[in-house]
């Protein structure tokens, strides 16, 4: 069974900057993976799988060192969400995935290592 908790937080200025960096990394990876998927589909007639996206991440973290600042499972959840978006598109439950914009709603997922304390939330990876 999955436990999901939706909470409102009031981060400090440093925490806001770190969240903004994580949002930016996740958005960048979504847009890059979507573009790569489009190019691969045009070239071969097949898109990439979730594992195909995740296999690209280690090389990208070497090429773009700022990606290391983002928790790895956040980027992996972006890969999962994008592959799920394509599955939903091909099964005619959703529209074709769009590129993400900096403006509007921003979200990321922490699938593991989050602890809900009495007056705080503990997030992984030197986040705070």
Buried (B, 14 or more C-beta within 10 A) or exposed (E): EEEEEEEEEEEEEEBEEBBEBBBBBBBBBBBBBBEBBBEBEEEEEEBBEBEBBBEBBEEBBEEEEEBEBBBBBBBBBBBBBBBEBBEBEEEEEEEEBEEBEEEEEBEBBBEEEEEEEEEEBEBBBEBE
